[in-house]
Amino acid sequence: MQEDHFLPSLTCFETLRVAAALKVKGSRSKREGVVEQSLGAVGLLKVAESQVGGLLPGGLRVRGISGGEKRRLSIACGIVGAPELIFLDEPTSGLDTSSALTVMQCIRALADEGRIVLSSIHQPRARIWELFDSVVVLAEGHTLYCGPTDGVGGTT
């Protein structure tokens, strides 16, 4: 999703528990295990019992996790069913540079587990660029480059 939409009063664990109930077949203990695994995969175990936070109806704001943590929670909701293929549309949009790097490192870890990850990203910093295996660089709808990230400098 472009925007992270969560129930502000739920914890990260409870949010993923709902996602698992919709996507994972099997016993409650199996779903709980999948929830823990997904939280660990995106680095949210330390905030698992923290409220997500946000705006409640009526305008009351609930204090919760950071924007980068919300983005990682959104990714965790997407991977809770253990998909082999993950599509991400601008996963770093609206994040500060540190949070963007953390999100992309979590995504890289998912790829390292053997999942196929396709992501669109605009103007990645050098540290984020290095996390990709291969890229397609577009400008005004035209392909400028397609191949390994280390080939973009003309050294391949």
TIPA-757875 format. One line per field, with one value per atom (N, C-alpha, C): residue number from 1; residue in three letters; x, y, z; chain. Coordinates in pm, whole numbers, always signed. Example, Ala and Ser with C-alpha at 12.3 -4.5 7.8 and 13.67 -1.06 7.14 Angstrom:
nr <- c(1,1,1,2,2,2)
rest <- c(ALA,ALA,ALA,SER,SER,SER)
x <- c(+1319,+1230,+1320,+1285,+1367,+1290)
y <- c(-569,-450,-330,-225,-106,+3)
z <- c(+780,+780,+780,+708,+714,+787)
kette <- c(A,A,A,A,A,A)
END
This chain:
nr <- c(1,1,1,2,2,2,3,3,3,4,4,4,5,5,5,6,6,6,7,7,7,8,8,8,9,9,9,10,10,10,11,11,11,12,12,12,13,13,13,14,14,14,15,15,15,16,16,16,17,17,17,18,18,18,19,19,19,20,20,20,21,21,21,22,22,22,23,23,23,24,24,24,25,25,25,26,26,26,27,27,27,28,28,28,29,29,29,30,30,30,31,31,31,32,32,32,33,33,33,34,34,34,35,35,35,36,36,36,37,37,37,38,38,38,39,39,39,40,40,40,41,41,41,42,42,42,43,43,43,44,44,44,45,45,45,46,46,46,47,47,47,48,48,48,49,49,49,50,50,50,51,51,51,52,52,52,53,53,53,54,54,54,55,55,55,56,56,56,57,57,57,58,58,58,59,59,59,60,60,60,61,61,61,62,62,62,63,63,63,64,64,64,65,65,65,66,66,66,67,67,67,68,68,68,69,69,69,70,70,70,71,71,71,72,72,72,73,73,73,74,74,74,75,75,75,76,76,76,77,77,77,78,78,78,79,79,79,80,80,80,81,81,81,82,82,82,83,83,83,84,84,84,85,85,85,86,86,86,87,87,87,88,88,88,89,89,89,90,90,90,91,91,91,92,92,92,93,93,93,94,94,94,95,95,95,96,96,96,97,97,97,98,98,98,99,99,99,100,100,100,101,101,101,102,102,102,103,103,103,104,104,104,105,105,105,106,106,106,107,107,107,108,108,108,109,109,109,110,110,110,111,111,111,112,112,112,113,113,113,114,114,114,115,115,115,116,116,116,117,117,117,118,118,118,119,119,119,120,120,120,121,121,121,122,122,122,123,123,123,124,124,124,125,125,125,126,126,126,127,127,127,128,128,128,129,129,129,130,130,130,131,131,131,132,132,132,133,133,133,134,134,134,135,135,135,136,136,136,137,137,137,138,138,138,139,139,139,140,140,140,141,141,141,142,142,142,143,143,143,144,144,144,145,145,145,146,146,146,147,147,147,148,148,148,149,149,149,150,150,150,151,151,151,152,152,152,153,153,153,154,154,154,155,155,155,156,156,156)
rest <- c(MET,MET,MET,GLN,GLN,GLN,GLU,GLU,GLU,ASP,ASP,ASP,HIS,HIS,HIS,PHE,PHE,PHE,LEU,LEU,LEU,PRO,PRO,PRO,SER,SER,SER,LEU,LEU,LEU,THR,THR,THR,CYS,CYS,CYS,PHE,PHE,PHE,GLU,GLU,GLU,THR,THR,THR,LEU,LEU,LEU,ARG,ARG,ARG,VAL,VAL,VAL,ALA,ALA,ALA,ALA,ALA,ALA,ALA,ALA,ALA,LEU,LEU,LEU,LYS,LYS,LYS,VAL,VAL,VAL,LYS,LYS,LYS,GLY,GLY,GLY,SER,SER,SER,ARG,ARG,ARG,SER,SER,SER,LYS,LYS,LYS,ARG,ARG,ARG,GLU,GLU,GLU,GLY,GLY,GLY,VAL,VAL,VAL,VAL,VAL,VAL,GLU,GLU,GLU,GLN,GLN,GLN,SER,SER,SER,LEU,LEU,LEU,GLY,GLY,GLY,ALA,ALA,ALA,VAL,VAL,VAL,GLY,GLY,GLY,LEU,LEU,LEU,LEU,LEU,LEU,LYS,LYS,LYS,VAL,VAL,VAL,ALA,ALA,ALA,GLU,GLU,GLU,SER,SER,SER,GLN,GLN,GLN,VAL,VAL,VAL,GLY,GLY,GLY,GLY,GLY,GLY,LEU,LEU,LEU,LEU,LEU,LEU,PRO,PRO,PRO,GLY,GLY,GLY,GLY,GLY,GLY,LEU,LEU,LEU,ARG,ARG,ARG,VAL,VAL,VAL,ARG,ARG,ARG,GLY,GLY,GLY,ILE,ILE,ILE,SER,SER,SER,GLY,GLY,GLY,GLY,GLY,GLY,GLU,GLU,GLU,LYS,LYS,LYS,ARG,ARG,ARG,ARG,ARG,ARG,LEU,LEU,LEU,SER,SER,SER,ILE,ILE,ILE,ALA,ALA,ALA,CYS,CYS,CYS,GLY,GLY,GLY,ILE,ILE,ILE,VAL,VAL,VAL,GLY,GLY,GLY,ALA,ALA,ALA,PRO,PRO,PRO,GLU,GLU,GLU,LEU,LEU,LEU,ILE,ILE,ILE,PHE,PHE,PHE,LEU,LEU,LEU,ASP,ASP,ASP,GLU,GLU,GLU,PRO,PRO,PRO,THR,THR,THR,SER,SER,SER,GLY,GLY,GLY,LEU,LEU,LEU,ASP,ASP,ASP,THR,THR,THR,SER,SER,SER,SER,SER,SER,ALA,ALA,ALA,LEU,LEU,LEU,THR,THR,THR,VAL,VAL,VAL,MET,MET,MET,GLN,GLN,GLN,CYS,CYS,CYS,ILE,ILE,ILE,ARG,ARG,ARG,ALA,ALA,ALA,LEU,LEU,LEU,ALA,ALA,ALA,ASP,ASP,ASP,GLU,GLU,GLU,GLY,GLY,GLY,ARG,ARG,ARG,ILE,ILE,ILE,VAL,VAL,VAL,LEU,LEU,LEU,SER,SER,SER,SER,SER,SER,ILE,ILE,ILE,HIS,HIS,HIS,GLN,GLN,GLN,PRO,PRO,PRO,ARG,ARG,ARG,ALA,ALA,ALA,ARG,ARG,ARG,ILE,ILE,ILE,TRP,TRP,TRP,GLU,GLU,GLU,LEU,LEU,LEU,PHE,PHE,PHE,ASP,ASP,ASP,SER,SER,SER,VAL,VAL,VAL,VAL,VAL,VAL,VAL,VAL,VAL,LEU,LEU,LEU,ALA,ALA,ALA,GLU,GLU,GLU,GLY,GLY,GLY,HIS,HIS,HIS,THR,THR,THR,LEU,LEU,LEU,TYR,TYR,TYR,CYS,CYS,CYS,GLY,GLY,GLY,PRO,PRO,PRO,THR,THR,THR,ASP,ASP,ASP,GLY,GLY,GLY,VAL,VAL,VAL,GLY,GLY,GLY,GLY,GLY,GLY,THR,THR,THR,THR,THR,THR)
x <- c(+84,+0,+88,+39,+113,+117,+9,-1,-14,+38,+25,-105,-199,-329,-340,-335,-344,-442,-489,-569,-472,-478,-380,-369,-478,-477,-424,-404,-349,-197,-140,+6,+52,+182,+237,+202,+215,+184,+38,-52,-194,-228,-164,-186,-147,-32,+12,-72,-122,-210,-335,-389,-506,-469,-355,-310,-290,-232,-208,-339,-438,-567,-632,-603,-660,-580,-450,-363,-304,-298,-226,-325,-321,-406,-334,-412,-353,-393,-325,-359,-319,-373,-341,-192,-135,+7,+93,+49,+122,+118,+0,-13,+71,+73,+153,+302,+346,+484,+516,+423,+440,+447,+365,+366,+503,+553,+685,+794,+787,+887,+883,+765,+751,+801,+770,+820,+973,+1030,+1175,+1237,+1171,+1224,+1237,+1150,+1156,+1212,+1267,+1333,+1241,+1122,+1027,+1000,+1079,+1053,+1059,+1147,+1162,+1039,+963,+845,+716,+723,+606,+486,+511,+402,+369,+431,+403,+282,+202,+89,+140,+65,+102,+93,-13,-30,-93,-135,-199,-322,-403,-520,-644,-711,-837,-954,-1070,-1188,-1212,-1246,-1265,-1142,-1032,-913,-811,-838,-741,-624,-502,-381,-322,-295,-232,-84,+0,+144,+183,+269,+305,+443,+460,+589,+622,+747,+792,+739,+759,+717,+789,+918,+995,+949,+915,+864,+727,+645,+515,+533,+630,+655,+700,+785,+829,+714,+623,+505,+417,+406,+330,+391,+522,+592,+568,+574,+550,+409,+311,+174,+169,+251,+254,+324,+422,+498,+450,+350,+304,+255,+213,+170,+282,+407,+528,+523,+495,+495,+637,+648,+779,+817,+717,+739,+680,+761,+718,+735,+626,+630,+621,+709,+707,+710,+611,+603,+649,+766,+824,+821,+886,+882,+951,+1031,+1101,+1037,+929,+864,+822,+859,+820,+905,+1009,+1094,+1223,+1278,+1409,+1515,+1636,+1739,+1775,+1778,+1811,+1703,+1577,+1465,+1456,+1482,+1479,+1583,+1703,+1809,+1770,+1713,+1671,+1565,+1467,+1362,+1423,+1513,+1572,+1665,+1729,+1811,+1722,+1605,+1509,+1463,+1438,+1395,+1507,+1631,+1746,+1755,+1730,+1734,+1627,+1511,+1406,+1452,+1520,+1574,+1681,+1762,+1867,+1812,+1686,+1619,+1567,+1583,+1540,+1412,+1357,+1237,+1276,+1189,+1211,+1146,+1224,+1174,+1190,+1078,+1078,+1031,+1107,+1075,+1098,+1009,+1034,+1084,+1182,+1237,+1291,+1269,+1314,+1437,+1538,+1660,+1719,+1757,+1814,+1954,+1982,+2117,+2212,+2339,+2441,+2432,+2409,+2402,+2281,+2173,+2055,+2079,+2138,+2169,+2248,+2344,+2431,+2354,+2235,+2156,+2086,+2078,+2012,+2110,+2061,+2142,+2142,+2024,+2012,+1903,+1911,+1821,+1776,+1666,+1622,+1611,+1689,+1687,+1603,+1500,+1407,+1417,+1394,+1382,+1277,+1173,+1064,+1008,+996,+937,+1030,+1155,+1252,+1356,+1395,+1496,+1634,+1705,+1841,+1943,+1907,+2000,+1919,+1963,+1903,+2016,+2040,+2146,+2193,+2310,+2362,+2392,+2375,+2396,+2540,+2636,+2774,+2811,+2722,+2749,+2707,+2643,+2590,+2701,+2815,+2924,+3001,+2964,+3034,+3156,+3163,+3281,+3258,+3145,+3117,+3144)
y <- c(-119,+0,+125,+232,+358,+416,+400,+453,+337,+357,+254,+278,+183,+196,+87,+127,+33,+87,-1,+42,+95,+223,+285,+222,+167,+114,-29,-97,-232,-228,-332,-345,-403,-399,-460,-608,-676,-819,-846,-766,-784,-756,-656,-623,-740,-800,-914,-1038,-1049,-1162,-1160,-1041,-1026,-1066,-1018,-1053,-1203,-1265,-1410,-1488,-1439,-1506,-1509,-1408,-1400,-1479,-1500,-1557,-1694,-1732,-1855,-1961,-2076,-2188,-2266,-2328,-2411,-2366,-2419,-2394,-2252,-2213,-2082,-2074,-2182,-2179,-2166,-2225,-2208,-2062,-2001,-1860,-1770,-1800,-1720,-1730,-1848,-1868,-1787,-1785,-1709,-1559,-1515,-1374,-1337,-1419,-1392,-1393,-1488,-1498,-1373,-1327,-1209,-1083,-1070,-956,-958,-1076,-1089,-1056,-1097,-1075,-928,-846,-702,-622,-690,-623,-550,-607,-540,-614,-714,-788,-700,-601,-513,-425,-399,-313,-392,-523,-609,-574,-534,-500,-351,-273,-129,-105,-6,+31,+89,+64,+118,+270,+321,+466,+526,+650,+722,+797,+838,+919,+832,+848,+778,+863,+801,+882,+984,+1104,+1209,+1296,+1258,+1342,+1311,+1213,+1178,+1104,+1147,+1084,+989,+866,+764,+760,+772,+767,+623,+605,+470,+461,+364,+337,+443,+446,+547,+516,+611,+593,+477,+465,+354,+220,+217,+93,+59,+160,+134,+76,+127,+75,-70,-102,-241,-329,-275,-351,-380,-284,-304,-417,-420,-527,-659,-660,-783,-836,-747,-791,-856,-806,-862,-997,-1020,-1145,-1251,-1219,-1313,-1445,-1443,-1566,-1637,-1590,-1647,-1654,-1541,-1544,-1561,-1628,-1645,-1522,-1446,-1327,-1207,-1103,-983,-862,-788,-664,-548,-450,-333,-207,-122,+3,+117,+166,+277,+255,+149,+119,+223,+313,+414,+552,+562,+692,+753,+879,+951,+922,+841,+807,+889,+914,+979,+880,+926,+843,+722,+739,+628,+521,+564,+469,+399,+474,+415,+305,+328,+228,+105,+125,+13,-71,-5,-76,-158,-98,-169,-282,-268,-378,-497,-469,-576,-645,-566,-622,-706,-660,-737,-871,-870,-994,-1092,-1041,-1128,-1192,-1114,-1169,-1273,-1248,-1343,-1476,-1474,-1597,-1679,-1626,-1699,-1648,-1540,-1483,-1393,-1383,-1292,-1160,-1053,-921,-825,-764,-660,-531,-425,-299,-182,-84,+43,+139,+218,+315,+433,+551,+673,+728,+757,+821,+758,+631,+566,+619,+634,+669,+555,+583,+483,+359,+376,+260,+172,+233,+155,+90,+164,+111,-20,-24,-141,-265,-247,-360,-436,-377,-441,-528,-641,-727,-675,-643,-591,-485,-399,-285,-262,-192,-135,+15,+94,+239,+298,+374,+434,+585,+648,+794,+826,+895,+934,+815,+701,+582,+501,+538,+467,+398,+278,+203,+258,+306,+355,+245,+156,+48,-66,-187,-306,-406,-440,-535,-525,-579,-575,-432,-406,-271,-223,-313,-269,-239,-265,-235,-97,-21,+109,+212,+195,+291,+271,+172,+146,+57,-11,-94,-241,-276,-417,-457)
z <- c(+0,+0,+0,-59,-58,+83,+155,+290,+388,+508,+610,+686,+679,+746,+852,+977,+1089,+1192,+1278,+1391,+1497,+1530,+1619,+1758,+1808,+1945,+1955,+1842,+1845,+1856,+1914,+1917,+1783,+1761,+1639,+1634,+1747,+1754,+1719,+1778,+1751,+1604,+1546,+1405,+1317,+1345,+1265,+1294,+1414,+1448,+1361,+1338,+1250,+1107,+1058,+923,+909,+1011,+1007,+1009,+1083,+1087,+949,+868,+733,+630,+655,+551,+582,+709,+746,+795,+729,+771,+879,+964,+1068,+1206,+1304,+1444,+1487,+1600,+1656,+1689,+1741,+1775,+1649,+1539,+1412,+1369,+1377,+1338,+1429,+1558,+1652,+1616,+1576,+1534,+1409,+1315,+1191,+1223,+1317,+1358,+1416,+1506,+1566,+1461,+1370,+1264,+1175,+1141,+1055,+1126,+1256,+1333,+1337,+1355,+1357,+1222,+1114,+979,+945,+1001,+973,+1091,+1189,+1300,+1396,+1421,+1510,+1640,+1673,+1796,+1921,+1920,+2038,+2061,+1955,+1968,+1948,+1956,+1930,+2019,+2141,+2233,+2237,+2150,+2141,+2053,+2091,+2007,+1876,+1770,+1639,+1642,+1700,+1711,+1588,+1603,+1494,+1543,+1450,+1478,+1494,+1607,+1632,+1584,+1561,+1529,+1640,+1603,+1702,+1719,+1654,+1656,+1763,+1848,+1953,+1890,+1923,+1868,+1971,+1926,+2010,+1975,+2076,+2054,+2022,+1923,+1883,+1821,+1736,+1674,+1568,+1525,+1428,+1288,+1198,+1059,+991,+1017,+960,+1014,+1142,+1202,+1144,+1119,+1057,+917,+842,+708,+717,+814,+831,+877,+958,+999,+878,+788,+666,+582,+574,+502,+573,+705,+782,+755,+745,+713,+575,+485,+350,+342,+430,+423,+521,+599,+702,+642,+519,+452,+379,+398,+337,+185,+119,-28,-81,-194,-257,-338,-381,-462,-390,-373,-302,-394,-415,-491,-393,-405,-317,-403,-385,-460,-370,-394,-320,-167,-120,+24,+112,+53,+133,+123,+50,+30,+163,+184,+304,+427,+413,+527,+526,+645,+651,+603,+578,+518,+604,+734,+823,+822,+830,+827,+692,+585,+451,+438,+490,+485,+566,+683,+768,+698,+637,+564,+450,+375,+261,+307,+420,+474,+513,+567,+599,+470,+368,+239,+179,+191,+141,+213,+344,+422,+373,+335,+280,+150,+66,-59,-30,+71,+108,+159,+204,+249,+131,+10,-108,-172,-120,-180,-297,-394,-506,-468,-472,-434,-550,-590,-694,-628,-648,-582,-674,-669,-736,-629,-666,-571,-650,-600,-668,-599,-676,-630,-503,-510,-392,-359,-231,-187,-223,-223,-259,-171,-41,+50,+19,-26,-65,-201,-293,-427,-415,-324,-307,-260,-208,-158,-271,-389,-502,-580,-631,-717,-860,-910,-1045,-1048,-1150,-1158,-1302,-1313,-1439,-1412,-1482,-1464,-1576,-1537,-1633,-1627,-1740,-1746,-1851,-1809,-1897,-1975,-1909,-1969,-2056,-2065,-2147,-2059,-2098,-2024,-2059,-1956,-1974,-1947,-1855,-1818,-1759,-1784,-1724,-1700,-1576,-1545,-1401,-1373,-1235,-1190,-1061,-1010,-1030,-1024,-1040,-1185,-1278,-1418,-1462,-1376,-1414,-1436,-1378,-1396,-1524,-1605,-1729,-1710,-1594,-1565,-1590,-1652,-1673,-1816)
kette <- c(A,A,A,A,A,A,A,A,A,A,A,A,A,A,A,A,A,A,A,A,A,A,A,A,A,A,A,A,A,A,A,A,A,A,A,A,A,A,A,A,A,A,A,A,A,A,A,A,A,A,A,A,A,A,A,A,A,A,A,A,A,A,A,A,A,A,A,A,A,A,A,A,A,A,A,A,A,A,A,A,A,A,A,A,A,A,A,A,A,A,A,A,A,A,A,A,A,A,A,A,A,A,A,A,A,A,A,A,A,A,A,A,A,A,A,A,A,A,A,A,A,A,A,A,A,A,A,A,A,A,A,A,A,A,A,A,A,A,A,A,A,A,A,A,A,A,A,A,A,A,A,A,A,A,A,A,A,A,A,A,A,A,A,A,A,A,A,A,A,A,A,A,A,A,A,A,A,A,A,A,A,A,A,A,A,A,A,A,A,A,A,A,A,A,A,A,A,A,A,A,A,A,A,A,A,A,A,A,A,A,A,A,A,A,A,A,A,A,A,A,A,A,A,A,A,A,A,A,A,A,A,A,A,A,A,A,A,A,A,A,A,A,A,A,A,A,A,A,A,A,A,A,A,A,A,A,A,A,A,A,A,A,A,A,A,A,A,A,A,A,A,A,A,A,A,A,A,A,A,A,A,A,A,A,A,A,A,A,A,A,A,A,A,A,A,A,A,A,A,A,A,A,A,A,A,A,A,A,A,A,A,A,A,A,A,A,A,A,A,A,A,A,A,A,A,A,A,A,A,A,A,A,A,A,A,A,A,A,A,A,A,A,A,A,A,A,A,A,A,A,A,A,A,A,A,A,A,A,A,A,A,A,A,A,A,A,A,A,A,A,A,A,A,A,A,A,A,A,A,A,A,A,A,A,A,A,A,A,A,A,A,A,A,A,A,A,A,A,A,A,A,A,A,A,A,A,A,A,A,A,A,A,A,A,A,A,A,A,A,A,A,A,A,A,A,A,A,A,A,A,A,A,A,A,A,A,A,A,A,A,A,A,A,A,A,A,A,A,A,A,A,A,A,A,A,A,A,A,A,A,A,A,A,A,A,A,A,A)
END
